């Protein structure tokens, strides 16, 4: 994106689009290329026991996590960590990662992708899948478009199974 095309982006809480499912609410803040922003950012509030995202990686963007409140369990490569309020994590491209609310905790997290790319349509698609209005196959077919590449992680599966 040309630097001269960038403009300030202000998203008022009252005007922000939200997408939700029974275990989380995502507040869409800035979507690169669609609102003049050079990054993509959203805020997710996870209920206790909420599963955020399975193991995946991005080829073009780093993903930043900032925990506003609660605790978030994350997979980074083959290591599971718990991030608590105030913790920050930067996951570089090509690094497998996953996330969910930490056991027994809620989580309120700010996500930022940089360099950005339009991702709000991906979040909307996820929401439609969760509501049964779209097929999980559509997510698989969108992996290149949204730079979201799912991988198998025995470490992450074991961490989730330990909670049951």
C-alpha positions in Angstrom: 0.0 0.0 0.0 1.3 3.4 -1.0 2.2 5.5 2.1 0.4 8.5 0.6 -2.8 6.5 0.4 -2.7 5.9 4.2 -5.1 7.9 6.3 -6.0 7.9 10.0 -8.5 5.2 10.9 -10.8 5.8 13.9 -13.3 3.1 14.8 -15.6 4.1 17.6 -16.7 1.3 19.9 -20.4 2.2 19.2 -19.9 1.9 15.5 -17.6 -1.2 15.3 -19.0 -4.3 13.6 -19.1 -7.4 15.7 -19.4 -11.0 14.9 -20.1 -13.6 17.5 -20.7 -17.2 18.3 -21.8 -18.8 21.6 -18.2 -18.6 23.0 -16.7 -15.4 21.6 -17.3 -11.9 20.3 -15.0 -10.3 17.7 -15.0 -6.5 17.4 -13.7 -5.6 13.9 -11.4 -2.5 14.2 -9.3 -1.9 11.1 -9.1 -3.9 7.9 -6.1 -3.2 5.6 -7.0 -2.1 2.1 -10.6 -1.5 2.9 -10.5 1.4 5.3 -7.2 3.1 4.6 -5.3 1.2 7.2 -1.9 -0.5 6.7 -2.7 -3.2 9.2 -5.6 -5.4 10.2 -6.9 -5.4 13.8 -9.7 -6.8 15.9 -10.5 -7.5 19.5 -11.8 -10.9 20.6 -13.5 -11.7 23.9 -13.5 -15.4 24.7 -15.8 -17.1 27.3 -14.4 -19.7 29.7 -13.6 -22.8 27.7 -13.7 -21.0 24.3 -11.6 -22.4 21.6 -10.1 -19.6 19.5 -8.3 -21.0 16.5 -6.7 -24.4 15.6 -3.1 -24.7 14.6 -2.3 -22.6 11.6 0.3 -20.2 10.2 0.5 -17.2 7.9 3.0 -16.8 5.1 2.9 -13.0 4.7 2.0 -11.5 8.0 3.1 -11.4 11.6 0.3 -11.8 14.1 0.4 -9.8 17.4 -1.5 -10.7 20.5 -2.0 -8.3 23.4 -4.0 -9.7 26.3 -6.3 -6.9 27.6 -7.8 -9.1 30.3 -8.0 -12.7 31.5 -5.7 -15.5 30.2 -5.1 -16.9 26.7 -3.4 -20.2 26.0 -1.3 -20.2 22.9 0.6 -22.7 20.9 3.8 -21.3 19.3 5.7 -23.8 17.2 5.6 -26.9 19.5 5.3 -25.0 22.9 2.1 -24.2 24.7 2.2 -21.0 26.8 -0.3 -19.0 28.8 -0.5 -15.3 28.3 -2.0 -13.2 31.1 -3.3 -9.7 31.3 -0.8 -7.3 29.9 1.2 -9.9 28.0 2.3 -9.4 24.4 3.2 -12.0 21.8 4.5 -11.5 18.3 4.3 -14.6 16.0 6.3 -14.2 12.8 5.3 -15.6 9.4 5.6 -19.4 8.9 5.3 -20.1 12.6 2.5 -22.5 13.6 0.3 -21.2 16.3 -3.1 -21.6 17.9 -5.0 -20.1 20.7 -7.9 -20.6 23.1 -9.1 -19.2 26.4 -6.8 -20.6 29.1 -8.5 -23.4 31.2 -11.0 -21.9 33.6 -10.4 -18.3 32.3 -12.0 -15.8 30.0 -9.8 -13.9 27.7 -10.0 -10.4 26.1 -7.4 -10.1 23.3 -6.3 -7.5 20.8 -5.1 -9.0 17.5 -3.0 -7.2 14.9 -1.7 -8.5 11.6 1.1 -6.7 9.9 1.7 -6.1 7.1 -2.1 -6.1 6.9 -4.3 -7.7 4.3 -8.1 -7.7 4.2 -9.3 -10.3 6.7 -12.7 -9.2 7.9 -14.4 -11.3 5.3 -12.5 -14.3 6.7 -13.8 -13.5 10.2 -17.3 -13.2 8.8 -16.9 -16.5 7.0 -15.8 -18.2 10.3 -18.9 -16.7 11.9 -21.2 -18.1 9.2 -19.6 -21.6 9.6 -20.1 -21.5 13.4 -23.8 -20.6 12.8 -24.1 -23.5 10.2 -24.7 -21.0 7.3 -21.5 -22.0 5.5 -19.4 -25.1 5.1 -16.0 -25.6 6.7 -14.8 -26.5 3.2 -15.2 -22.8 2.4 -12.6 -22.0 5.0 -10.2 -24.6 3.5 -10.7 -23.1 0.1 -10.0 -19.6 1.3 -6.5 -20.4 2.8 -4.5 -18.6 0.1 -6.9 -15.6 -0.1 -6.7 -15.0 3.6 -3.2 -16.3 4.3 -4.5 -18.8 6.9 -2.9 -22.2 6.5 -4.1 -24.9 8.9 -1.7 -27.6 10.1 -1.9 -30.6 12.5 -0.3 -30.1 15.9 -0.2 -33.1 18.2 1.0 -30.8 21.0 -2.1 -28.6 20.6 -4.5 -31.5 20.4 -3.0 -33.0 23.6 -3.3 -29.7 25.4 -7.0 -29.4 24.4 -7.7 -33.1 25.3 -6.2 -32.6 28.7 -9.0 -30.1 29.5 -11.7 -32.7 28.9 
